[in-house]
Amino acid sequence: MVVLFSECIKMEVTKEATIAPDSWKEASIKNIKLSHSVVQRSDKFNDLGQQLDPLPSLRDSCIQRSNAQVHSYVRETRAIVIKLKHCLLETEEEIKSLLRSKEKLEKALEHIRKDIVLNNSSQMRRKARAIRERIADGADDLLSVEKSQLLKLKLVLEAQLRSVQKQLQFLDNVRKRIKAVTSERNRVLDLICHSVSSMPMTSVSLDTTSGINMVGSKEPDPLGAYTPEVQQAMSLSADARKRSFSLRKEVAEAIDQVQKLQKEAHRSVNDGLTKKVAETVNVKQHLQMSSGEVRMAQHRGERWHYATEVARGYTLGPISSNDLLTRERLDRPTVATFQRHPGTQLPEAQEIMEGSNGLKDSLDAIGRNISLLKLTQKRIKEDIADKNHGAQVDSSIVRLRRRKYDHRWVINGIGC
């Protein structure tokens, strides 16, 4: 380019010495200038191309950048999947714990139902007593209080059971959602080494673990590995587990409180029935002593009746007048001699008749007393029999309640 330019200069210098026409020269000079500008432009674009044009390794570098982007996304996704599986594992463990709480709650509710059946059985057994013993007493009041308290406890446990069932359904929905999100996120992990599906949690590498710990601090990206759906699933799982933990705590406290109240009610009824049995036995013993006294009074009355009857017989004298002795006759010589004077009537006959009538009245009174004593004896014996039967019924109820206190029996079954 420099040579051509110098030659052009020479031509300019030797312009006057040439014999060629000017147009011919100008055309050549114009071509020379054009070539000079084209050369400059070409060199400029070549220099710019050296700076801006991609290298021959563009394809390899693009492949490497794409692979690096894919690898980074897959590693983040694997961290998300591990976190999701960890949430799924915690959710399933919470479901298991809540199921165990539900079993305990159902067992406590079954015990409440058995105690209600036992209370009804106790009340029905007490109705088998004699009419005299069916008067409402403290034991009946204790049984009524126990039944009302058991019904209230039953309602409390049923409400807790409904809450647990709803929470189990919610946890199951959360588990299904986490599984769906995990399956969706796991779709890009088919070609990665050490897939999460075949890798235990203990073999997670250090960088993956750090990625898991950074999941909670990242902002969700709809087009990234940590999507809003993943964030919602994780937060929903955390809230569900937290609520389930508090619910399990409430259920445990409710079961403990119910068992405490249940034992107190059962003990109070047993103590009341035992006290009633003791009182019944005490009254029965007093009735037995009264029965003995009545029997002794009846024997004394019968002996006195016999003695009075004998005395009346002596007073009436013999049945036939031929059996009267001379000294017993009203017309004996002494009396006949005495009655020769006027106004000398003796009251002997009147006194004998009055004495006989008095003894007859006494015999009637003694007979009535003996009859009354016999009636009293009969009523006392009936009362003793009723007290004995009532004590046996109450004792059988206490034994029944103690035998079934462990709740190892079936409602409406052989053990009932």
C-alpha positions, 0 to 999 in steps of 0.5 A: 500500500505504501509502494503504490501510494509513492508511485502515485506521488511520483506520477503527480510529480511527473505530471508534466512529463507524461504524454497520457491524457488526464482522464486516463490518469485520473481514472487510475488515481481514483482506483488507487484511492479507492483501493487504499480506502478499501484496504484500510476498511478491511484492516479495521474490520479485521482488527475489530473481528479479532476483538469481537468475533467468537473463537473457534471453541464457541461450540464447546464453550456454549456446551460447557456453559449449558452443562454448568447451568444444568448441573447447577440447576439440578444440584439445587433441585436435588437439594430441594428434593432432599428437603421435600423428602425430609419434610415428607418424612417428618410429616409421616412421622407426625402422622404416626405420632398422631395416629398413636395419640388417636389410638390412646384417645379411642382407648380412653373413650372406650374406657369411658363407655365401659364405665358408663355401661358399668354405671348403668349396670350398677343402677339396674342392680340397685333397683333389684333391692326390696321396696323398703330399700329403694329409697334414694340415698347417697350411693344413688346420688354418687352414681348419678353424679358419676354418670353425668361426669362420665357423659361430659368426659365422653363429649370432651373426648369425642370432640378431641377425637374429631379434631384429631381426625380432621388433623389427620385428614389435613396431614394426609392432604399435605403429604399428598401435596408434598409427594406431588411437588417432590415428583414434579421436582424429581423429574430432572434428576434422572441423569444425575449421579447418586440420585436421591431416590437411591441415596440415604440422607447420611450420604448427602454431600457437604455442598448439597447439605449447605444447599439444603440449609440455604433453601429457607433463605432463598426467595422463590423463583417460578422458573428456578428450582425453589418454586412458590409451590415448593415454598407453600408445600414446605410452609404448609407442612411446617404449620401442620406439624406444629399444629399437630404437635400442639394437638397431641399435647392437648390430647395427652393432657385431656386423657390424663385429666379424664383418667384422673376424674374417672378414677376419682368418680369410680373411687367415690362411688365405691367408697359410697357403696362400701359405706352404705353396706357398712351402714346397712350391716350396722342397722341389720345388727341393731334390728337383730338385737331388737328382734331378740328383745321382741322375742324375749318379750313375746316369751315373757308375755306368753308365760304371763298369759299362761300364769294369768290364765291359770289364775283365772281358772283358779278364780273361776273354780271348778267347772262342776258345782259338785267339785266345790269344797265346803269352804268354797261355797257361798252358802257354807254354815259360817256365811249362813249363820252370819247372814241371819242378821239383816245387812250382812251381805258379803262382797265375796261373790261380787269380788270373785266376779270382778276378779274373774272379769279383770283377769279376762281383760288382762288375758285379752290385753296380754293376747293383744300384746303378744299379737303385736309382738308377733307382728313386730317380730315379723316386720323386723325379720322382713326388714332384716331380710331386706337389709341383708339382701340390700347389703348383698346387692351393694356388695355385689355391685362393689365387687363388680366394679372392682372386677371391671376396673381394669376395663379388660372386658367387652361391651355386650360380650361374655366378659360383660 
